[in-house]
Amino acid sequence: MILSHAFSRIILFLFFAIFFMGSLLSGYLSGFAGLGNSYDLKRILVIVFVVVAMVLLSCRKSVLITILSPYTCWVVCVIFILGFISALNSKHPFWSLLELANFLLLFCLFYIVGVLIADIGKTVVLQYFFWFALFFSVCISVKFFLLLLFHAFDANRPDVHSLVAGFMNVRFFNQLQVIMMPLLCLSFYIEQLNKYKQAAMLAFSVLWLILLQSEARGALLAMVVAAFVVYSFLPVDLRKAFILPIMKAVALGTLLWLVLIIIIPLFIFDSQIWQLRTNSSGRIDMWIYILQTIPECVWLGYGPMSFAWAEARPLPNAHPHNALLQFLYEFGVFSFILLASWSVMKLRTILKRLTLLGAKPNEYLAVKLQSSIDTNIDTNMDVTDIVLVFAICAVWIYAMFDGVIVMPLSQALLVALLALNCRQYQLRVIALPWKVGLVAIVIICGALLIASLSDAGLNQQLYPRLWLTGIIN
């Protein structure tokens, strides 16, 4: 058992390492790997981690795996089947099937993280995620302030992308922020982390500053709305402890933004370096385009990844910056209804779980009795659910405005967050033929994905989807 815990910790640390290698160290590793950009490096790191982790876990005789609800299993299977049929009928079946292969690897990542949680324990894993979020935030923040200082010394006006290092587009980091910022709140709900509350909230303040500086309107909206939703569903006696530290951190972050981004630059540059954008940056045009074109392929969509080669779309972006509309366009109305209904039901379930926190014993027993009838209610009470629900709500809202389900690192962190939200595990002895088959499928999918990097069907344009050159000719 001790050996199993150590083994799982190593894999978990490797998972955290891909975020540092794919961002802060990406400039060095991209050159070392012979890649022309850091975006492709991020995808390769995630793929390699999944393959390596699956091979290592296959060496164990038995594992505790996550048990999904029958409804979730049914939804996942139906979407994959419909996606496969849609891929065969798409304009570029190879690339559509490649997108499904990537989703399959992410599904494997979900189970890998679930095994790690079952081995180590959820509370311990959450502590590791807290330390990852804190250390990653500190590293990004130090580079942010250094770059801001260098721009001031050189009288070089920074833009929204130039102060966050390791990401070709600052939106890629914003996608991680909406998950990491709630994770910093774990310091209030895990006793071993209580002494780090001030450091965590200081990091939260700087991340809020970065959201304001980078003009991440969708991320700001997601954080505010998610906090309000969690606050509304929490019992009255837990609301103040949740919202007060966040409000203080937001106030400090806003003050830092006013001083460092608004006021001081006025004395250095000839005009302010921050501007309030009031347009949708083309998002509304893309959403209208989807609603206008979907009737032509309404049932099965145009095929996975098909927005990357959609004709006459308003902008050259390879994804529509809305998770549900992306599924509507690429997988069709059936998959869209399944995904939308599943998302709403799961959000309802986890929010209902918050109402049980702090419940009196007799109230808890009443809900426990009701849960035997309503299988959607989970009566296991844990105050860390507050943080997980906060993060899930924030990332779900932001996925309606950005490519959270498209970019490699945000995909990986989102899958890990979903695995952390699971509660039921079962010990399974996996037969050798099944192990060999699963590992072979994962290796083949990973090899195909990496080999497609140099495919002739890709052209040299900076519009990410699967790879940086994500526009298909």
Buried (B, 14 or more C-beta within 10 A) or exposed (E): EEEBBEBBBEBBEBBBBBBBBBBBBBEEBBEEEEBEBBBBBBBBBBBBBBBBBBEBBBEBEEBBBBBBBEBBEEBBEEBBEBBEBBBEEBEBBBBBBBBBBBBBBBBBBBBBBBBBBBBBEBBBBBBBBBBBBBEBBBBBBEBBBEBBEEBBEEEEBBEBBBBBBBBBBBBBBBBBBBBBBBBBBBBBBBEEBEEBBEBBBBBBBBBBBBBBBBBBBBBBBBBBBBBEBBBEBBEEEBBEEBBEBBEEBBEBBBEBBBEBBBEBBEEEBEEEBBEEEEEEBBBEBBBEBBEEBBEEBEEBBBBBBBBBBBEEBBBEBBBBBBBBBBBBBBBBBBBBEBBBEBBEBBBEBBBBBBBBBBBEEEEBEEBEEEBEEEEEBBBEBBBBBBBBBBBBBBBBBBBBBBBBBBBBBBBBBBBBBBBBBBBEBEEEEBEEEEBEEBBEBBBEBBEBBBEBBEBEEBEEEEBBBBBBBBBBE
